[in-house]
Amino acid sequence: MNRQENILTDSFGREHTYLRISLTERCNLRCTYCMPAEGIQLSPKSHLMSFEEIYTIAKLFVDHGVTKIRLTGGEPLVRKDAATILEKLASLPVELAITTNAVSVDRFVDTFKKCGIQNINVSLDSLQPEKFKQVTRRDEFERTYNNILLLIKEGFNVKMNAVLMKGFNDNEVVDFVQFTKNHPVAVRFIEFMPFDGNAWKLDKTVSYQEIMQQVNFHFPEGKVIRLQDAPNDTSKNYKIEGYKGSFAVISSVTNPFCDTCNRLRLTANGQLKNCLFSASETDLLTPLREGKSIEPIIKEAVHAKFKVRGGMDTLDKLQNPDLHGKNRSMIAIGG
């Protein structure tokens, strides 16, 4: 496809081949960094995309060059027609993946296999049951942990996402890396990011440098191996020599990777976000329901994408609540 004709190419020449679709704003956990303590105002059901609308929009993006779709939430598997959506999207010529908190994945193992889903990202912010309960506000550690082991046993490619917060779980870095000794998983440490209602401050963020200092202090010199990152990868990947799994750092705050960004996000209520950090959104669902072509709307939204973090190209801007406070809560975006 000619780059100039591709509606998914922005003004900086970045081609967007990866679409993340949120299926729901609901979740069976209440993670502190994702959802405000008081909860959020959910979109009325009539404002949410039906599974037919999800498929229609997804197919349009695939027709214009998207090669990977990841389903997110909230928690995508709490949606009643989640299996139907998975099966419908599996008919598209695209890599289909999912991000889940794993609380109920045991009920979907057969569906994942039927749909050809191999890559599953799981959120797990602590290996300690009490800390897990504190951050999720729910007592589901045992079920989550066992379901992660089930996914590994069933042969899925599992990535475990841990959002690190200073003074809370930053002392578990080595424990998470040790988990990869006997388990073929990729643990990914994610820097705490600012969203509406999560009380973010820069001094709560555990930086890439701080994470690697812990790793290099604990493990012998020469045992920490730098891996080759995949094209458009958001993470810096490593493994410990002889370990079955690997670990990585996603440094959205202290060391952003915007130059190679190929991601777009579609919220559960049909809003296109061209950047996770951007407060601006573009309504695709209303014109779709009105029978209008949404291709020109997508093209304009993609072309308007900022070069770095939704325009917050410095840490000073990122720390300004007048800027990052305008964004949705993470649960309403879909990651």
Buried (B, 14 or more C-beta within 10 A) or exposed (E): EEEEEBBBBBEEEBBBBBBBBBBBBBBBBBBBBBBBEEEBEBBEEEEBBBBEBBBBBBBBBBEBBBEBBBBBBBBBBBBEEBBBBBBBBBEBEBBBBBBBBBBBBEEBBEBBEEBEBBBBBBBBBBBBBEBBBBBBEBEBBEBBBEBBBBBBEBEBBBBBBBBBBBEBBBEBBEEBBBBBEEBEBBBBBBBBBBBBBBEBEBEBBBBBEBBBEBBEEBBEEEBBEEBEBEEBBBBBBBBBEEBBBBBBBBBBBBEBBBEEBBBBBBBBBBBBBBBBBBBBBBBBBBBBEEEEEBEEBBBEBBBBBBBBBBBBBEEEBBBEEEBBEEBBBBBBBBB
